[in-house]
Amino acid sequence: MPVFKTPFNGYSVKFSPFYESRLAVGTAQNFGILGNGRVHILDLPPTPSSPFVEVASFDTADGVYDVAWSESHDSLLVAALADGSLKIYDLSLPPTSNPIRSLQEHSREVQSVDYNPVRRDSFVSSSWDDSIKLWTLDRPASIRSFQEHAYCVYAAVWNPRHADVFASASGDCTLRVWDVREPGSTMVVAAHEFEILSCDWNKYDDCVIATASVDKSVRVWDIRTYRTPLAVLNGHGYAARKVKFSPHNRSFLVSCSYDMTVCAWDYMVEDARIGQYGHHTEFAVGLDMSVLVEGLIASTGWDELVYVWQYGTDPRAP
């Protein structure tokens, strides 16, 4: 499969929920510490030997830490920036008309953004200012701010079946579950003894969630019985940076790490690590699985490369 070289360090990659060959990539200059950013919109080529097609790109004044496609409009994309802002882009408009909106409420870097897959009209952002904010496209200000975490909130992710429920992962070592109809979080799980960098819901069991931590492990939890994890997945050599459940297989998930690898797991079997990919040469920090094509994985990292490959194949194979 093809490889795309980005001018800056890769931070986030997301498949489009509308087009099976399209993906967005968020990048940041100088490893996201200082400098500009860029959002790339890429189409996979018709043949594996051909290069990616760059449909569009948008330059930003600060690094882009995450991107999320709209679930209701195939041309809309939200980017989370290191300057605390969220930018909304419309691919159907010329570059000079973008971004169509800039939302500036977070006081520090925005680490994640996630679009509601059930209601499809709202998204959540999480930030180093310890807060999570709820937004809709038609309002210039956030609807609500959620402030219980004691340290950076690295991820906030909607439940795939319940329109009002999302989970958050924080550097305060907790996983929290929220219902936007409630005044505060509905559950707090002391999921790791070190910072939690990512979380994701199982797409087949809306009570199962995975966490990835600086302790190098990925853990799978059932929020009905959350005193002990369903599974502890060890195998990364450094911090586990991102975790994603498969949209097509109940027990399959992938993770990427500062050890530069992407691991594939089946958390329901004893030898849970069923694949390991060492194609990146720097921290692997962005990861996604396609909703439209079963087994299709994308990753990006600080080596300025974007890989797309089918599970079970070599990401570097032509």
CORJOBEL-V768480 format. One record per run of one state. SS is the DSSP state (H for helix, E for strand, C for the rest). FROM is the first residue (numbers start at 1). TO is the last residue. If there is no record, write none. Layout:
ss from to
SS FROM TO
SS FROM TO
This chain:
ss from to
C 1 2
E 3 5
C 6 8
E 9 15
C 16 21
E 22 28
H 29 32
C 33 36
E 37 43
C 44 52
E 53 60
C 61 63
E 64 69
C 70 75
E 76 81
C 82 84
E 85 90
C 91 94
H 95 97
C 98 100
E 101 104
C 105 109
E 110 115
C 116 121
E 122 127
C 128 131
E 132 136
C 137 143
E 144 146
C 147 152
E 153 158
C 159 164
E 165 170
C 171 174
E 175 179
C 180 186
E 187 189
C 190 195
E 196 201
C 202 207
E 208 213
C 214 217
E 218 222
C 223 230
E 231 233
C 234 239
E 240 245
C 246 251
E 252 257
C 258 261
E 262 266
C 267 272
E 273 277
C 278 283
E 284 289
C 290 295
E 296 301
C 302 304
E 305 310
C 311 318
